[in-house]
Amino acid sequence: MIPSFPVYLFDVDGTLVDSASDICGAIQTVLEARRHQSPVPLEFLRGYIGRHLIDLFHDLGYAGDDIDALVAEYRQVYPARCHSMTTRYPGVLETLSVLGGRKATATTKGTPTTRVVIEMFGLLPYFDHIQGTDGFPAKPAPDVLFAALKALNAQPEDCLFVGDSPADMESGRAAGVKTCAVRYGYGNIDELARWRPDYWVDDLRELLP
């Protein structure tokens, strides 16, 4: 059984909402416009969700100004999709509406986009703070977790961070919080296990007493 915590931080993509179709679709649109040499498999793109787009485009062979331009193009294409293929995971609304403690997001999305998604899927009333990655290093760096904790005036030892990716688990370890890995998201289970999450869940409702 997972104990109750005074503070909960949540990743968004792959943890609260299944947004892979919109995220990967936007990336593919950007790459197609650049006449990228070959189609990039969906499974490959899914593995980068939760990391900064710079990492993805670098690993696809781009550099410098090309990466900056690709990121800028993505930031136009992605919101234009209006999250039409994104869905809330089962049990998320039920969990957040009942779960005690203070709650914040800790995601690689920027804060304005995060707020749009959280509100669109009916989750905003259950969060005390919406925190995205705004001008500081993205996960696996712990900066977004520290920003969320500061906004909540909370200490790392009081917090459980819930996420689906190895980058989430790595950032949680670096921030000194307890970590909970969800098995239903986009992260490779073996890679998640390397970071020795404190807890695992197959459904977010397992966080409830």
C-alpha positions, 0 to 999 in steps of 0.5 A: 500500500502506498502511504499518504503524502502531504504533497503530490507532484504529477507529470502530465503526458503519459501520466494524467493524459494520453497525448501521444497521438497529438504530440507525435502527430505534431512532430511528424508534421514538422518533420514532413515539412522539412522533408525528413529523410524517412518516416520516424516510427511512432514508438521511437517518438513516444520514447521522447515524450517527457524530454525536451524536443532538443534531445529528439531533434538532436538524435534525429541528426539536426543541430544548432539553428535547425533545432531552434527552428524545429522547436519553434515550428512544433510550438505552433503546430501542436496547439493548433491540433487543439488536443483533439486526439488526447484523452484522460487516463481512466481513474485520473479524475476519480483519484485527483478529486479524492486524494488529499494533500496539496497537488501540482504538476511538474511537466516538460510542457510550458506552464501556459500549455499545461494549464490549457490541457489540465483545464480542458480535461477537467482537472484544474480544480484539483490542483493547487499549482500548475508548473511547467518547464519555463526557461530552465533545464527540462527533466531529467534535471530536477528544476521543474520539481524544485519550482513546483515545491517552491510554489507550494512552500513544500519540502522534498521529503514531504512529496511523492512525484508520479510519472511515467518516464525514466526522466521522471524517475531520474529527476525525482531522485535528483530532487530528493522526493519519493517517486512513483512510476506508472506502468501504463504510460510511455516509459520502458518498464526496464528503463524505469526500473533502473531508477528504482522507483519507490512505488509502482502503480498500474492505475492512478487509483492505487494512490488512494488509501 
